[in-house]
Amino acid sequence: MKAGARVEQFFVVTAGSIEIVRKSAAGEELITVERPGQFSGEVSMLTGRPGLVTFRAVEAAEVIEISRDQLVALVQTGSELSDILMRAFILRRANLIARGMGDVVLVGSTHSSGTLRIKEFLTRNGHPYTYMDLDKDTGVQDLLDRFRVTEDEVPVVICRGSSVLRHPINGEIADCLGFNDGIDQTKIRDVVIVGAGPAGLAAAVYGASEGLDVLVLETNAPGGQAGSSSKIENYLGFPTGISGQDLAARAYSQAQKFGTQVMIAKRVTRLSCDRKPFAVEIEDGSRIPARAVIIASGVKYRQLSVDNQSRFDCAGVYYGATFVEAQVCVGEDVIVVGGGNSAGQAAVFLAQTARHVHLLVRSRGLACSMSRYLIRRIDESPKITVRTHTEIIALDGDECLERVSWRNSQTGTVEPHDIRHVFVMTGAVPNTHWLGGCVALDGAGFIKTGPDLTAEDLTTAHWPLARPPHLLETSLPGIFAVGDVRGGNVKRVAAAVGEGSIAVSFVHRVLHE
Ligand SMILES: Cc1cc2nc3c(=O)[nH]c(=O)nc-3n(C[C@H](O)[C@H](O)[C@H](O)COP(=O)(O)OP(=O)(O)OC[C@H]3O[C@@H](n4cnc5c(N)ncnc54)[C@H](O)[C@@H]3O)c2cc1C
């Protein structure tokens, strides 16, 4: 079986041996030799994506051949075998990633945000790649010349040694690597889930494990906001914490093990809700029919208007001020950006342990929505300075944030400060713009569900049933909302996971209505 072809067979070696090799710049590289009792495969076996390696017999060999479909069925039913195979597939993929043994070469520069975006996209999708840094690697120019690429066209992705993608968007990379190959977009799904953050992945695991035909659509990569967290310390069952990337990778494999299909780098642009089955439209214009839809599209935290901010996410720029973040800045100066309640709470909380808190507000004062008690505490604290008309204009540092520059918009003065921690508390915006009025939203644009829907909401939405909406059901029967995108959700991984799983039990009821 050749690298680049969809993985359709699984082999168990019974006699002789098979070699596992991959193409490399030097020709071919031997990865391992499988002998009697050993088997082929890594994560591509479950995802159905093109394989990264070639298997071949170099001596007389005997194998048991099983089709991918049979293997997936086996994994879902036989738990002992499932454990052995899942562990081996994930560890083999981790090994390929650690050794940079993929079918992708990324040529870029650590100073380019496009390079960082692609690195993040490949990493968060668990796809191994080799990285060549234009600034450091002397051999890179040869490679660029070979593909007639000029320096200003980087980042460049060389996909499977042949296609050269200049400045590609994530969707082009996904297409080139076959991330979504073999997914039937015309079939009516029991449930389509929009968003593969913790809420969407939890819904997918429960839905698929309970026999539903589940398709997940994700703009970027599995994991959502949680995937960008360096360590989640408060998620039940992980006493020493787990990185968001690890949690997302496990949840993604778990969803696929039960037969969920996940389309990557596919943004949903519209929900067609005027008749059943519903249809979810994606950016290339395709329409995916669905009997039920779970909206798990989360939120986007408002960011600073500084180009390289995302580079410091979790490395000096934070979106929450809990005990965990406070511990990393004990005795140091910190900046809190924002004038609302969350910024006020963060400033007061951090002032307990930080040396000094600079509260940066773009307007002429704290928001009138900020609670009186917070304003009083801020005024009374010698450790908090409110800097009005002030905005961050630059963030600097190598791997972590080291220096921040802010500007006073009234005086025009720019001040650089050696401050290593910025808390961005400027609110979150729900990803609901694509819903086009299909479901009722609250004043801040979050989706209203279940008991939060008033009689007036239901009348306006022409609620057609005698029963009231189920918990987590929107103003349109059969459309559910879970996780951060839902009004009243507490914005935690555990809450998102819990809601994703609960919604599935109501999907079953709706499908039988
Ligand atoms: C840096 C950081 C650290 C955090 N740390 C913690 C922590 O330690 N503990 C904790 O409990 N919580 C933490 N949180 C909060 C937690 O991550 C969120 O509450 C949780 O991720 C919400 O999950 P979700 O699935 O509802 O939404 P999200 O995680 O926001 O996922 C939504 C997904 O939907 C996708 N999407 C959006 N729009 C579309 C569309 N139109 N089409 C297709 N896909 C779409 C997005 O790309 C995303 O992948 C943290 C958040 C951040 C940002």
The ligand as an ORCA input file, in Angstrom:
! r2SCAN-3c Opt
* xyz 0 1
  C      -6.876     30.498     26.467
  C      -8.067     29.866     27.119
  C      -7.898     29.073     28.235
  C      -8.989     28.468     28.850
  N      -8.784     27.703     29.959
  C      -9.824     27.091     30.551
  C      -9.625     26.265     31.680
  O      -8.496     26.108     32.171
  N     -10.701     25.634     32.205
  C     -11.956     25.770     31.706
  O     -12.890     25.144     32.217
  N     -12.184     26.571     30.635
  C     -11.156     27.226     30.051
  N     -11.368     28.046     28.973
  C     -12.747     28.181     28.470
  C     -13.103     26.964     27.589
  O     -12.037     26.699     26.689
  C     -14.390     27.181     26.845
  O     -15.422     27.374     27.776
  C     -14.737     25.973     25.945
  O     -13.727     25.757     24.989
  C     -16.068     26.190     25.231
  O     -16.267     25.121     24.365
  P     -17.270     25.216     23.116
  O     -17.145     23.926     22.405
  O     -18.591     25.650     23.588
  O     -16.729     26.417     22.237
  P     -15.306     26.684     21.560
  O     -14.217     26.076     22.366
  O     -15.295     28.149     21.316
  O     -15.374     25.879     20.183
  C     -16.197     26.329     19.132
  C     -15.671     25.754     17.827
  O     -16.576     26.096     16.787
  C     -15.843     26.475     15.628
  N     -16.692     27.359     14.824
  C     -17.088     28.620     15.112
  N     -17.869     29.103     14.139
  C     -17.977     28.130     13.202
  C     -18.647     28.035     11.944
  N     -19.384     29.036     11.448
  N     -18.522     26.879     11.230
  C     -17.791     25.839     11.713
  N     -17.119     25.888     12.898
  C     -17.226     27.010     13.638
  C     -14.615     27.181     16.192
  O     -13.547     27.178     15.247
  C     -14.313     26.313     17.413
  O     -13.428     25.259     17.119
  C     -10.297     28.661     28.327
  C     -10.465     29.460     27.191
  C      -9.377     30.057     26.580
  C      -9.568     30.912     25.357
*
